[in-house]
């Protein structure tokens, strides 16, 4: 009986999450649509996404971020933001953490999510990992966004790993791009997202969302041959906090 009650609570908690995801999009649809017509208005879209959409979801779920900064982001500077990926809350939490406007690089499949997918494909840099031409196009789009003084966010595991995996192996993309464009990497450890809202349906609960923003890793003196070393250095930095 107790397990049944818990499962009902988890199901209601999950349904409430999807309501919170959709509600601000519906209410502010005209403003969101207007700010995604052109890349020139992306900063206005980012402000809405960060201050209204993400905060409504996080606070509405009873998940209150607690950010520990070991180094602060500088305004008007571009970065490569990377973090472990365990939950849909990672998207909202990354928006909360960074005041510097950034663009997500994400997988093509998410455009299928109703309502969310409509704006996702308009503002994110999409990659089809099975298509080499798609990966090449990503590099060009990242370069254009960096020229607009935006940052870029990639979850370098390339997806959400199995529940039993603490931190999956990292892909090269984020680190190769950071070296190519000579931008610092900002490693972040998301410590509680899996506990608060994992991919298992009957799970999750309100509570703090701790984030540790680690010291930045500079790439100015590196070249493409350093990609794998840089990738493992950043992974080890995040893994240390998760353990």
C-alpha positions as CSV (number, residue, x, y, z in Angstrom):
1,X,0.0,0.0,0.0
2,X,2.8,2.4,0.9
3,X,4.6,1.7,-2.4
4,X,1.3,2.4,-4.3
5,X,1.0,5.7,-2.5
6,X,4.6,6.6,-3.3
7,X,4.1,5.7,-7.0
8,X,1.0,7.9,-7.2
9,X,2.9,10.7,-5.7
10,X,5.8,10.3,-8.2
11,X,3.3,10.1,-11.1
12,X,1.6,13.3,-10.0
13,X,5.0,15.0,-9.5
14,X,6.0,14.0,-13.1
15,X,2.7,15.2,-14.5
16,X,3.1,18.5,-12.7
17,X,6.6,18.9,-14.3
18,X,5.1,18.6,-17.8
19,X,2.4,21.1,-16.9
20,X,5.1,23.6,-15.7
21,X,7.1,23.0,-18.9
22,X,4.1,23.8,-21.1
23,X,2.3,26.5,-19.2
24,X,4.8,29.4,-19.7
25,X,5.3,28.4,-23.3
26,X,1.5,28.7,-23.9
27,X,1.1,31.9,-21.9
28,X,4.1,33.7,-23.5
29,X,3.8,32.1,-26.9
30,X,3.5,35.4,-28.9
31,X,6.6,36.8,-27.1
32,X,8.6,33.6,-27.6
33,X,7.6,33.4,-31.2
34,X,8.5,37.0,-31.8
35,X,12.0,36.6,-30.3
36,X,12.8,33.5,-32.4
37,X,12.1,35.1,-35.8
38,X,15.7,36.2,-36.1
39,X,19.0,35.5,-34.5
40,X,19.2,39.2,-33.7
41,X,16.5,38.8,-31.0
42,X,18.0,35.7,-29.4
43,X,19.2,37.6,-26.3
44,X,15.6,38.6,-25.6
45,X,14.5,35.0,-26.1
46,X,17.2,33.8,-23.7
47,X,16.0,36.3,-21.1
48,X,12.5,34.9,-21.3
49,X,13.8,31.3,-21.2
50,X,16.0,31.9,-18.3
51,X,14.0,34.2,-16.1
52,X,10.5,33.0,-16.7
53,X,10.4,29.4,-18.2
54,X,13.4,27.9,-16.3
55,X,12.6,29.5,-13.0
56,X,8.9,28.6,-13.2
57,X,9.8,25.0,-13.6
58,X,12.6,24.8,-11.0
59,X,10.8,26.7,-8.3
60,X,7.4,25.2,-9.2
61,X,8.9,21.7,-8.7
62,X,10.3,22.7,-5.3
63,X,13.8,22.4,-6.7
64,X,15.9,25.3,-5.5
65,X,19.4,25.8,-7.1
66,X,22.4,26.2,-4.8
67,X,25.4,27.3,-6.9
68,X,29.0,27.2,-5.7
69,X,31.2,29.4,-7.8
70,X,34.9,28.5,-7.9
71,X,35.3,31.0,-10.7
72,X,32.8,33.5,-12.0
73,X,31.7,34.1,-15.6
74,X,32.7,37.4,-17.0
75,X,29.9,39.4,-18.8
76,X,30.0,39.6,-22.6
77,X,32.6,36.8,-22.8
78,X,32.1,33.6,-24.7
79,X,32.5,30.2,-23.0
80,X,32.0,26.5,-23.6
81,X,29.7,25.3,-20.8
82,X,29.8,21.6,-20.1
83,X,28.1,19.5,-17.4
84,X,27.1,15.9,-16.6
85,X,23.7,15.0,-18.0
86,X,21.2,13.0,-15.9
87,X,17.8,14.7,-16.1
88,X,15.5,17.0,-18.1
89,X,16.1,19.4,-15.3
90,X,19.7,19.9,-16.6
91,X,18.4,22.2,-19.3
92,X,16.6,24.5,-16.9
93,X,19.4,24.4,-14.3
94,X,22.0,25.4,-16.9
95,X,19.8,28.3,-17.9
96,X,19.5,29.4,-14.3
97,X,23.3,29.1,-13.7
98,X,24.5,31.2,-16.6
99,X,23.5,34.8,-17.0
100,X,25.7,34.9,-20.1
101,X,23.4,34.1,-23.0
102,X,24.3,30.8,-24.6
103,X,23.1,28.4,-27.2
104,X,22.5,24.7,-26.6
105,X,24.0,22.1,-29.0
106,X,21.6,19.2,-28.8
107,X,20.4,16.1,-30.5
108,X,17.9,16.3,-33.4
109,X,15.4,13.8,-31.8
110,X,14.2,16.3,-29.2
111,X,12.3,18.3,-31.8
112,X,9.6,15.6,-31.6
113,X,8.6,16.7,-28.1
114,X,5.3,18.6,-28.5
115,X,5.4,22.4,-28.0
116,X,8.9,22.3,-26.5
117,X,10.3,20.9,-29.7
118,X,8.8,23.8,-31.8
119,X,11.1,26.3,-30.0
120,X,14.0,23.9,-29.5
121,X,14.6,23.6,-33.2
122,X,14.3,27.3,-33.7
123,X,16.9,28.4,-31.1
124,X,19.3,25.4,-30.6
125,X,22.0,24.1,-32.8
126,X,20.9,20.6,-33.8
127,X,23.1,17.7,-34.6
128,X,22.3,14.4,-36.2
129,X,25.1,12.2,-34.9
130,X,24.5,9.7,-37.7
131,X,25.1,12.3,-40.4
132,X,28.7,13.5,-40.9
133,X,27.4,16.6,-42.9
134,X,25.3,17.5,-39.9
135,X,28.3,17.5,-37.6
136,X,30.2,19.8,-40.1
137,X,27.3,22.2,-40.1
138,X,27.3,22.4,-36.3
139,X,30.9,23.8,-36.4
140,X,29.8,26.6,-38.8
141,X,26.8,27.5,-36.7
142,X,28.8,27.5,-33.5
143,X,31.3,29.8,-35.1
144,X,28.6,32.2,-36.1
145,X,27.1,32.2,-32.6
146,X,30.4,32.9,-31.0
147,X,30.9,35.8,-33.4
148,X,27.7,37.2,-31.9
149,X,29.4,37.1,-28.4
150,X,27.2,34.2,-27.3
151,X,28.4,31.1,-25.3
152,X,27.8,27.5,-26.2
153,X,26.5,24.7,-24.0
154,X,27.1,21.0,-24.7
155,X,26.5,18.0,-22.5
156,X,29.5,16.0,-23.5
157,X,28.3,12.5,-22.6
158,X,26.2,12.8,-25.8
159,X,23.0,11.8,-24.1
160,X,21.7,10.6,-20.7
161,X,23.6,7.5,-19.6
162,X,22.0,4.5,-17.9
163,X,20.9,5.1,-14.3
164,X,23.7,3.0,-12.9
165,X,26.4,5.1,-14.7
166,X,27.8,8.0,-12.6
167,X,29.5,9.7,-15.5
168,X,29.7,8.3,-19.0
169,X,32.6,8.8,-21.4
170,X,32.8,12.2,-23.0
171,X,32.6,12.9,-26.7
172,X,35.2,15.1,-28.4
173,X,32.9,17.7,-29.9
174,X,32.8,20.3,-27.1
175,X,36.5,20.2,-26.6
176,X,37.5,20.3,-30.2
177,X,35.2,23.3,-30.7
178,X,36.6,25.1,-27.6
179,X,40.2,24.6,-29.0
180,X,39.2,25.7,-32.5
181,X,37.6,28.9,-31.3
182,X,40.0,29.5,-28.4
183,X,37.3,29.8,-25.7
184,X,37.5,28.7,-22.0
185,X,35.8,25.6,-20.9
186,X,33.5,25.9,-17.9
187,X,33.1,22.5,-16.2
188,X,30.0,22.2,-14.0
189,X,29.0,19.3,-11.7
190,X,25.2,18.9,-11.4
191,X,24.9,16.9,-8.1
192,X,21.2,16.4,-7.5
193,X,19.3,16.4,-10.8
194,X,19.1,12.6,-11.0
195,X,17.7,12.5,-7.4
196,X,15.2,15.2,-8.1
197,X,13.9,14.1,-11.5
198,X,15.6,11.0,-13.1
199,X,14.4,9.3,-16.3
200,X,12.7,6.5,-14.2
201,X,9.0,7.4,-14.1
202,X,8.3,6.5,-10.5
203,X,11.1,8.6,-8.9
204,X,11.9,12.1,-7.9
205,X,11.2,14.6,-5.1
206,X,11.6,18.3,-4.3
207,X,14.8,19.5,-2.8
208,X,18.0,21.4,-3.4
209,X,19.8,21.3,-6.8
210,X,23.5,21.8,-6.0
211,X,25.8,22.9,-8.7
212,X,29.6,23.4,-8.5
213,X,31.1,25.6,-11.1
214,X,34.7,24.5,-11.4
215,X,37.7,26.6,-12.3
216,X,37.8,27.3,-16.1
217,X,40.1,25.5,-18.4
218,X,41.9,27.7,-20.9
219,X,42.4,26.5,-24.4
220,X,44.5,29.3,-25.9
221,X,47.8,27.3,-26.0
222,X,46.2,24.0,-27.2
223,X,45.7,22.5,-30.7
224,X,43.6,19.6,-32.0
225,X,46.2,17.1,-30.9
226,X,45.3,18.0,-27.3
227,X,41.6,17.2,-27.6
228,X,41.6,13.8,-25.9
229,X,43.8,15.1,-23.0
230,X,41.6,18.1,-22.5
231,X,38.5,15.9,-22.7
232,X,39.7,13.6,-19.9
233,X,41.0,16.4,-17.8
234,X,37.5,18.1,-17.7
235,X,35.8,14.7,-17.2
236,X,38.0,13.9,-14.2
237,X,37.3,17.4,-12.8
238,X,33.5,16.8,-12.9
239,X,33.8,13.2,-11.7
240,X,35.7,14.2,-8.6
241,X,32.7,16.2,-7.4
242,X,30.2,13.5,-8.3
243,X,32.1,10.9,-6.3
